[in-house]
Amino acid sequence: MTSSSADTARQRLAALRDTMREHAIDAWWLPSSDPHNSEYLPAHWAGRAWLSGFDGSVGTLVVTRDAAGLWVDSRYWVQAEEQLAGSGIALMKLQPGQADAPMRWLAERLDEGATLGFDADVVSLASARRLEAHLAPAGIRLRGDLDLLEAIWPARPALPEAPLYAHPAAYLDESRAERLARVRAAMAEHGADWHPISTLDDIAWLTQLRGADVDFNPVFLAHLLVGHETATLFVAPGKLGDGLAAALAADGIEVADYADWATRLGQLPVDARVLLDPARLTLGSRQALPEGVILVEAFQPSTLAKGRKSEADLAQVREVMEEDGAALCEFFAWLEAALERGETVSELTVDETLTAARARRPGFVSRSFGTIAAYNANGALPHYHATPEAHATIAGDGLLLIDSGGQYHGGTTDITRVVPVGTITDAHREDYTRVLKGTIALSRAHFPRGIPSPQLDAIARAPLWASGRDYGHGTGHGVGYFLNVHEGPQVIAWYAPPAPHTAMQPGMITSIEPGVYRPGRWGIRIENLAANRPAGESEFGDFLRFETLTLCPIDTRPIDVALLDPAEADWLDAYHAEVRERLAPKLEGEALAWLERRTRPLARG
């Protein structure tokens, strides 16, 4: 953090504390969230970044009268340390499985009778209950009726105004009415009359609409209230054209003002049975419901339905992977040639050129997240992002990590590849090969249908653990269908609770992305997306396997072939044969020549 940035952060922190004193608040809780429990936020709700100067996507800021801490996981430790320097906010290193650490810190620091303030509209009901469980025994009162940022953020961004549009019918295999019927069937199973939904990707999936209110994710700010016979979409006036409104009305969805959400919840019958997911609805929305309603708490049914892609969805995704893979081949062919010619190539150039290659492909809409182009030491930061002020030039010797993805009408992509530059070392090769072994191990796995996804994590880590290596992030996350690049309910991470809703089911798309990170030296991650597919039945039940969806060569130059066993080498050769067969018809010239070079069978000793 520069001295001016540090001064700004200290001034904003002081303003927050002044406002806290005015309202008799002893501590303030500021998560990375919005009224929809989103991971990626519209600028209006990016208060944690505005206040602290740390702009990573995840982190919890806690401010007391005399101390402040920002809790982030290992992906962000180096970034947060740099961005918080001199701000008066301490970096608090969040360890896996310790999400409640900031709550415990508050319980130890605050006196009995103290008040913790937060905005109930951006804190999930489940999180608020955890706060209560940790702090109430210490005599600490919770107050969620204020948004102190309103008082201290004079140029706070307005809510986004991008118009909505329909997900083209050519990419859909069921109607809006059919999806609503699936949710109503789940409501009936729970004996519920009403179901409020605030998560943006669920609403986009149910309404078959898309928007541009959140960078990289084609979603829009809205709430949805589903009843037995009716449904109401709450969206800001002017965002929905007459044609879309008429199409919604034809499927029994009326439209109301986004600002009327809480009022409408308050008008539900006092004896209504309301199905809600505490992890996906905010405390503010719960407090808007009449006191007498009967809560039926369960995992949000649309989230599981959305996560299980249909056969038609998967067919579309396979086509998208061919287009995305062809774009990647064009890019990598250009990159190698540019470096051989001695051209100046920076991390920023990588992002610009790769995005341009994707943009030339049919159905492309946008990147699916900010491209991570990270050379040498920058690659050791799993969520590094180059900026005009701070970026590396690709020159000399080392490894270039590129994690990127695209949003297409027919699917969402996310891929990581590592490229050797100049001369690399045996240490590079061993790290690279161990990571590749982890990717192959999980890609080849067969597993029981319904197994909690966190339990698969060790399969990818085992080849790294065997050599004393590990990584601090999860191995895999769900991916949407022209929706969020991070999607539940499944997650492959040992520290995630193996809850029933994390069960692996057919049709789910998940990333497989083990890594190794050497701070100050290099980082390696090899990532593909894979779909859960049937793998047969036995007397022990149904089994699933992974179908690798991503189509792009895995660079063989950094491989220490002696570390691969024959089955691993066979998998890689078979993968490259499929990549070559499916991408070659879409390429010509240098890109085709590059594909053929990079998909040659391994030279085995």
Steps between C-alpha positions, in 0.01 A plus 500: 500500500635844410521769767206686344291181493592429862402856596166457324431172679586653839273798432211276403560281803491809722175614341347158562602511866352848540171371361520192724529726806202706384287184496652345816648213303816340636592284200399480136476185287547543125501184286552470125133467419186667376123440543538194276793332679706544185868418466558766237346834594358802321708805590222632723565222752879484469532682833764274643730576207421873513564522872810282529673529163510121466324414175508119507166333443465346848574636846334607824585836658438555871554841658489583872565834671872424526581215260414367156564171325440355157459122481600342169604149395841401368419596141513865605760520778775662292258734323330605823830559676604738224165678469446540876848629582473824698119495502457419868328174403676177600522205264335202671597175329194280475582131513287233326201396707522806727234726350384601849841643598391867479200421720724342762731803479207730573378288790843524661548873434161657574375561854171373630225742401678609180313534169605351168345676203450377145264543207247216522430537128846366409539230768345159443261362758743212562791740560291714735414190701869410527575852620228467761630160612853633551420840647181464703670282767751783547219750554557676167194650331445487124353790307425459130283799419770735368716535191775729628659520156216728392627764742867489402503407129410824321550374144356154553422345161135474402337167430577370148249576226591253224194363319395137518485264203375148436734204494449399134252217462741303283708431812210384718327163517221577744264790552485759773170350614659155530776635722252677723301178521810320627538755778131479587525122521778540755290754690214251510731233640581738785140611544597860424276777365770749400867491408713819493813481283774764498802327346554653158609192307197305623270781389671523160469123454132492601394800292729413207613863495852640508652836582825686557471638853801307629835490323561169319176335622196543270256565784284792611387647831164351591302305755239238420200397710342171394154393613279205410341675203685828460854633499630856525833623363630809682724699267578870459267691266633545149717188496233277349361578156131456412569185300673325788236613746230352275692173469530479879130577541414217261678264740326644805780730621399853585756779536544734796750767602828371644457748787168341604649163599490545878154657489362207300652246736333682787162457332506121497229336713604470862433125497682433172754222476816649344775284352837669536868412495680674791829500309344671197257749649610800704405579855340817366262301281416270790425799721266638233273194529206522742579364843237228480621326184611141528855455372579185308878498471661289230764513231380721215351259240591705193870491592520123466279499190717766337818312589388184320541580132277314254630295209407789271692744723808278492479472122505880478792517743701255288452727198606801705812314614597447138464871425681598820774246433550631149533854635759378750698328226507822296616689806774257603628479143525879497665507844774254411573675171504845662744388768723331240505826299607688809186713516414670826220300658363591842242342725259769379570408137415138580157599632425733209606254230329199655175691550513618139544140381194390695298798378541379142321175585122460448281541804766678708360753748780591743779365717370281782740659753797733496783325317793393716818533294780454750870465420748338738452639854158642411383146429543418869200726570198285408276803439759741362383764253732715294426874488644781288685616811639158597563221252784287367651470155539145371875482451791286615442157647211361698135400500193695384168398661182598316161443665217626281148432385216612281125545514320364195128461439561124506710478814767635732870410480788511750847366419853532635815419307869558578753584228879469529694809394869473416684243706329333793649297784459150634315651797251657258455165329440303815242747633326509163491123466373446854215744433424325170487166681241650737289626210515162328427307819170677562411512131522120484303441821183291526289564809160410648209713392400719792842509665557839673722692260753613766602137545649492148758765586765256626511322164655804333724581795641150550770527228610833649484382861716202406782743419439740789304756297156656551293806410282730707185521288229256405543258213174567321193722480176463311456696177178642357338470159546853362486607864744547787842345459480402868182306567376261767393279645804277446851602602809282508686623807589295806411785738145542365235330715386176327132598523228306315458774241864458387421152364641439154222447248497438123532811285695715743798688354797547732852633464802284576791730588777389736807721529836573661609849604853610587474853647731741326592239235217342298156348501355206308135404453354272232122530470234332290122491535337159526142371502357223717400212274354153572769235551283193541329311779617225730370322805638798694291757317527752217837649413607819322810603313637828370478596133765762431330784314785749456684470169849650494844339497679465832855611432725192505832690494515543881412133569750268663373191318685272741257607775193388304386141517381333176131552578554873557695534176227307317234735639692805382561357154132406466393845616728666247374275223143608575603867519672473162208319336236746621690827460688443175191562278463845656861609445738581219848636446720563801227411750451159339873441487528593867218260591672216317833570673352524847287184472773260390520185712746509786851383428538218750829355609 
